Structures are given as C-alpha cells and as structure tokens.
C-alpha cells in the first residue's frame, strides 16, 4: 500500500478501531512513567509550563493523547481519526500529517509518543521517521514507542472490517535505527496493547547537545 492507500484505509477503519480499543491498560500506564521522567529531567526545557508532547499516530486520542499533558499535539494521517480525537481530547492541538515529514520546526517538543504507528510505514522509510523524531525533539527529549518484535511486510485483509498495511525490519534492526538517529539510554518494557496482546515498548532519550542536522521541513510551522 502506498501512503494514500494507508490514509484511506485508516479513514475507513477509524471508528471501528476506536470502538474496539481498550482506553486503559498497561501500555497507557507507561505514559505516566514518561511524564514522571520529563518532570524530573533538568535537560527538558519547559519554561515552567507543562512539557510539550507530540503523539504520532494519535488516532481517536483515547489511548495516548488523552493521558498526555494539557496542550499536547496529536498528529495523524487520517482526518477521520483526527475528527474523533477532537471529540475525545478537545483541548489537544491536532495536526494532519505524515510522520516521515513532520510539519514542525526543529527542537520543538520535549517528548514523542508513537504507539502502534511506525509499522504502518514501509520499513525502508523507518530510518527517515526516526530522524524526523530526533529533529523535532529538543536535546534530552524523550521517545516512547512501540517496538516491533518481528520482520514483516503485509496487508492484513479483514482487519477491523477493512484492510491495513504493516511493515517492520525486526526488533534489533529497529533498535539500531533508533541509535543511528541519535537516541540513547534505550530501555524496553512489555505491556498490554489496545487489543489485549502483549507488546514491547521502547523508552529512549535524544543524546547530544543539539538536534541532528536537517532543520525544519520547508513550510514547517509550530503547532
């Protein structure tokens, strides 16, 4: 599936997915750990305000965005998903966009969450996605993301009553890609995902005194 097909697929299943996901669970509890880490990290520049967190692939917002600090930003490729997120998390800032070309300036966010999101992008583009995460994070910024356990690329037909694209290079390759993008202090944990399965997640910190080169995407804007 190309990017437009994935977008249309998510628009088609967004309501069913929102209805079937459990808004609670141990993967949602990981967000509390992320927020605690942000609150105690002197490298995170919050200027006395709540940390600014970007939720990549926010969908309807119930699982992650609703548990993030007020004013967090939700990004999704599906406009229908964003419509649902607007109902679920009315105080969030919602942006339509694609994670391999984030429409934000560099050094913008204190943290990124990416739950069950990156593996809907072709695995060849995953390094670009992680480079984009590093670009928009401030130095010392945190990442909390799903860590795919296997190597796969497939279209699952009948998924949520529609079809969906899944792609990943494998667990160790993903960890290598995160390190190559500048992430360090990598820790993994296993938690329950929205549909009741056990899934591994990764906590990581953007290393270095400055964000990786590359600057903002043309036309990038602050949320």
Kinemage of the C-alpha trace (Angstrom):
@kinemage 1
@onewidth
@group {chain A} dominant
@subgroup {mainchain}
@vectorlist {calphas} color= white
{ca unk a 1} P 0.000 0.000 0.000
{ca unk a 2} L 1.274 3.477 -0.771
{ca unk a 3} L 0.821 6.426 1.610
{ca unk a 4} L -2.517 7.488 0.158
{ca unk a 5} L -3.855 3.945 0.365
{ca unk a 6} L -2.800 3.731 4.015
{ca unk a 7} L -4.509 7.055 4.710
{ca unk a 8} L -7.722 5.860 3.069
{ca unk a 9} L -7.501 2.552 4.941
{ca unk a 10} L -7.271 4.370 8.273
{ca unk a 11} L -10.168 6.667 7.376
{ca unk a 12} L -12.249 3.556 6.674
{ca unk a 13} L -11.494 1.730 9.949
{ca unk a 14} L -11.012 4.669 12.344
{ca unk a 15} L -14.404 4.370 14.044
{ca unk a 16} L -14.250 0.587 14.378
{ca unk a 17} L -10.725 0.748 15.788
{ca unk a 18} L -11.761 3.412 18.295
{ca unk a 19} L -14.731 1.306 19.428
{ca unk a 20} L -12.665 -1.857 19.882
{ca unk a 21} L -9.609 -0.448 21.655
{ca unk a 22} L -9.440 -0.524 25.414
{ca unk a 23} L -8.583 3.016 26.601
{ca unk a 24} L -6.894 1.590 29.696
{ca unk a 25} L -4.167 -0.984 30.182
{ca unk a 26} L -0.507 -1.215 30.993
{ca unk a 27} L 0.679 0.463 27.795
{ca unk a 28} L -1.380 3.524 28.725
{ca unk a 29} L 0.256 3.439 32.169
{ca unk a 30} L 3.670 3.799 30.520
{ca unk a 31} L 2.708 7.393 29.751
{ca unk a 32} L 2.712 8.145 33.472
{ca unk a 33} L 6.304 6.926 33.611
{ca unk a 34} L 7.181 9.147 30.651
{ca unk a 35} L 5.626 12.208 32.281
{ca unk a 36} L 7.430 11.478 35.558
{ca unk a 37} L 10.730 11.253 33.684
{ca unk a 38} L 10.072 14.569 31.966
{ca unk a 39} L 9.208 16.260 35.244
{ca unk a 40} L 12.477 15.175 36.856
{ca unk a 41} L 14.820 15.746 33.891
{ca unk a 42} L 16.698 19.097 34.070
{ca unk a 43} L 17.565 18.839 30.363
{ca unk a 44} L 13.932 19.197 29.370
{ca unk a 45} L 13.189 22.859 28.730
{ca unk a 46} L 9.604 23.528 29.787
{ca unk a 47} L 9.954 27.168 30.981
{ca unk a 48} L 7.681 26.355 33.893
{ca unk a 49} L 4.912 25.065 31.624
{ca unk a 50} L 3.751 21.515 31.041
{ca unk a 51} L 6.095 19.528 28.776
{ca unk a 52} L 5.114 19.733 25.122
{ca unk a 53} L 4.494 16.220 23.809
{ca unk a 54} L 3.762 15.081 20.262
{ca unk a 55} L 1.612 11.966 19.876
{ca unk a 56} L 2.391 10.475 16.466
{ca unk a 57} L -0.435 8.386 15.064
{ca unk a 58} L -2.845 9.679 17.690
{ca unk a 59} L -5.969 8.179 16.081
{ca unk a 60} L -9.058 8.859 18.183
{ca unk a 61} L -6.849 10.036 21.064
{ca unk a 62} L -8.305 7.847 23.802
{ca unk a 63} L -5.278 5.619 24.383
{ca unk a 64} L -2.385 8.071 24.443
{ca unk a 65} L -3.275 11.685 23.730
{ca unk a 66} L -5.921 11.827 26.467
{ca unk a 67} L -3.279 10.810 29.016
{ca unk a 68} L -0.638 13.345 27.954
{ca unk a 69} L -0.135 16.825 29.478
{ca unk a 70} L -2.674 19.514 28.518
{ca unk a 71} L -1.933 21.170 25.206
{ca unk a 72} L -0.155 18.159 23.740
{ca unk a 73} L -0.174 17.790 19.966
{ca unk a 74} L -1.756 14.875 18.112
{ca unk a 75} L -0.653 14.047 14.580
{ca unk a 76} L -2.340 11.527 12.320
{ca unk a 77} L -2.533 10.683 8.636
{ca unk a 78} L -6.280 10.013 8.972
{ca unk a 79} L -8.599 13.008 9.011
{ca unk a 80} L -11.383 10.798 10.367
{ca unk a 81} L -9.122 9.778 13.227
{ca unk a 82} L -8.435 13.430 13.974
{ca unk a 83} L -12.168 14.182 13.951
{ca unk a 84} L -12.621 11.517 16.627
{ca unk a 85} L -9.656 12.866 18.598
{ca unk a 86} L -11.237 16.307 18.564
{ca unk a 87} L -14.251 14.832 20.331
{ca unk a 88} L -12.193 12.771 22.780
{ca unk a 89} L -9.485 15.323 23.652
{ca unk a 90} L -10.935 18.767 22.882
{ca unk a 91} L -8.021 20.662 24.455
{ca unk a 92} L -5.392 18.946 22.280
{ca unk a 93} L -3.863 20.541 19.205
{ca unk a 94} L -4.468 18.287 16.208
{ca unk a 95} L -2.421 18.237 13.015
{ca unk a 96} L -2.935 16.275 9.815
{ca unk a 97} L 0.404 14.995 8.582
{ca unk a 98} L 2.753 12.134 7.805
{ca unk a 99} L 5.436 11.000 10.237
{ca unk a 100} L 8.272 10.759 7.717
{ca unk a 101} L 7.933 14.503 7.024
{ca unk a 102} L 6.747 16.060 10.274
{ca unk a 103} L 5.263 19.542 9.733
{ca unk a 104} L 7.023 21.095 12.737
{ca unk a 105} L 10.131 23.158 13.365
{ca unk a 106} L 13.265 21.574 14.814
{ca unk a 107} L 13.773 21.312 18.595
{ca unk a 108} L 10.057 21.825 19.207
{ca unk a 109} L 8.984 19.005 21.548
{ca unk a 110} L 10.027 17.637 24.908
{ca unk a 111} L 8.774 14.139 24.092
{ca unk a 112} L 7.169 11.995 21.414
{ca unk a 113} L 4.824 9.057 21.836
{ca unk a 114} L 4.309 6.712 18.879
{ca unk a 115} L 2.005 3.843 19.795
{ca unk a 116} L 1.353 1.189 17.114
{ca unk a 117} L 2.199 3.781 14.472
{ca unk a 118} L 5.589 3.432 12.774
{ca unk a 119} L 4.908 -0.087 11.482
{ca unk a 120} L 2.206 1.331 9.200
{ca unk a 121} L 5.017 2.994 7.195
{ca unk a 122} L 7.167 0.994 4.761
{ca unk a 123} L 10.160 -0.359 6.685
{ca unk a 124} L 12.547 1.246 4.175
{ca unk a 125} L 11.343 4.640 5.451
{ca unk a 126} L 11.662 3.868 9.168
{ca unk a 127} L 15.126 5.475 9.448
{ca unk a 128} L 13.656 8.669 7.999
{ca unk a 129} L 10.836 8.531 10.551
{ca unk a 130} L 13.287 8.201 13.447
{ca unk a 131} L 15.442 11.001 12.014
{ca unk a 132} L 12.323 13.173 11.949
{ca unk a 133} L 11.547 12.282 15.571
{ca unk a 134} L 15.078 13.325 16.523
{ca unk a 135} L 14.838 16.542 14.510
{ca unk a 136} L 11.715 17.867 16.211
{ca unk a 137} L 12.766 16.829 19.732
{ca unk a 138} L 14.694 19.194 21.957
{ca unk a 139} L 18.100 17.979 23.245
{ca unk a 140} L 17.374 15.470 26.006
{ca unk a 141} L 13.883 14.876 24.667
{ca unk a 142} L 12.207 11.524 25.267
{ca unk a 143} L 10.661 8.921 22.977
{ca unk a 144} L 8.129 6.273 23.976
{ca unk a 145} L 7.238 3.998 21.063
{ca unk a 146} L 6.066 0.519 20.162
{ca unk a 147} L 8.945 -1.826 19.369
{ca unk a 148} L 8.002 -4.364 16.676
{ca unk a 149} L 9.064 -7.882 17.585
{ca unk a 150} L 9.484 -9.322 14.106
{ca unk a 151} L 10.355 -8.618 10.499
{ca unk a 152} L 7.292 -8.385 8.282
{ca unk a 153} L 5.585 -6.541 5.448
{ca unk a 154} L 1.997 -7.456 4.722
{ca unk a 155} L -1.528 -6.229 4.079
{ca unk a 156} L -3.994 -7.762 6.517
{ca unk a 157} L -7.381 -8.028 4.833
{ca unk a 158} L -10.437 -8.064 7.076
{ca unk a 159} L -8.558 -6.119 9.770
{ca unk a 160} L -11.139 -4.071 11.712
{ca unk a 161} L -13.559 -4.764 8.883
{ca unk a 162} L -11.215 -3.234 6.314
{ca unk a 163} L -7.579 -3.777 5.455
{ca unk a 164} L -4.304 -2.438 6.826
{ca unk a 165} L -0.624 -2.321 5.898
{ca unk a 166} L 2.026 -3.478 8.401
{ca unk a 167} L 5.795 -3.315 7.893
{ca unk a 168} L 8.808 -3.648 10.195
{ca unk a 169} L 12.503 -4.563 9.842
{ca unk a 170} L 12.708 -6.553 13.084
{ca unk a 171} L 13.418 -5.768 16.718
{ca unk a 172} L 17.224 -5.455 16.624
{ca unk a 173} L 17.211 -3.530 13.342
{ca unk a 174} L 14.730 -1.079 14.849
{ca unk a 175} L 16.932 -0.550 17.905
{ca unk a 176} L 19.924 0.041 15.607
{ca unk a 177} L 17.917 2.598 13.631
{ca unk a 178} L 16.997 4.448 16.813
{ca unk a 179} L 20.656 4.600 17.862
{ca unk a 180} L 21.642 5.815 14.389
{ca unk a 181} L 19.082 8.619 14.675
{ca unk a 182} L 20.748 9.786 17.903
{ca unk a 183} L 18.744 8.045 20.613
{ca unk a 184} L 20.461 6.626 23.688
{ca unk a 185} L 19.609 5.308 27.169
{ca unk a 186} L 17.316 2.810 25.465
{ca unk a 187} L 15.108 0.741 27.756
{ca unk a 188} L 12.439 -1.754 26.725
{ca unk a 189} L 9.306 -2.880 28.539
{ca unk a 190} L 6.458 -5.232 27.752
{ca unk a 191} L 2.879 -4.049 28.201
{ca unk a 192} L -0.650 -4.864 27.074
{ca unk a 193} L -1.695 -3.234 23.803
{ca unk a 194} L -5.157 -1.789 22.959
{ca unk a 195} L -6.486 -5.082 21.612
{ca unk a 196} L -5.311 -7.210 24.534
{ca unk a 197} L -1.989 -8.579 23.254
{ca unk a 198} L 1.432 -8.172 24.866
{ca unk a 199} L 3.679 -5.715 23.052
{ca unk a 200} L 7.193 -4.429 23.677
{ca unk a 201} L 7.774 -0.690 24.016
{ca unk a 202} L 10.939 1.346 23.974
{ca unk a 203} L 11.917 4.356 26.078
{ca unk a 204} L 14.812 6.397 24.652
{ca unk a 205} L 16.446 9.792 25.118
{ca unk a 206} L 17.805 12.028 22.375
{ca unk a 207} L 21.541 12.246 23.002
{ca unk a 208} L 23.878 15.167 22.363
{ca unk a 209} L 23.812 18.891 22.937
{ca unk a 210} L 21.859 19.724 19.802
{ca unk a 211} L 19.327 18.147 17.495
{ca unk a 212} L 20.573 16.339 14.377
{ca unk a 213} L 21.189 18.460 11.293
{ca unk a 214} L 18.462 18.866 8.760
{ca unk a 215} L 16.445 21.811 10.010
{ca unk a 216} L 12.740 22.225 9.583
{ca unk a 217} L 10.873 20.913 6.617
{ca unk a 218} L 10.004 23.605 4.085
{ca unk a 219} L 6.945 25.413 5.334
{ca unk a 220} L 7.235 23.818 8.787
{ca unk a 221} L 5.197 25.523 11.441
{ca unk a 222} L 4.872 25.409 15.170
{ca unk a 223} L 1.682 23.744 16.372
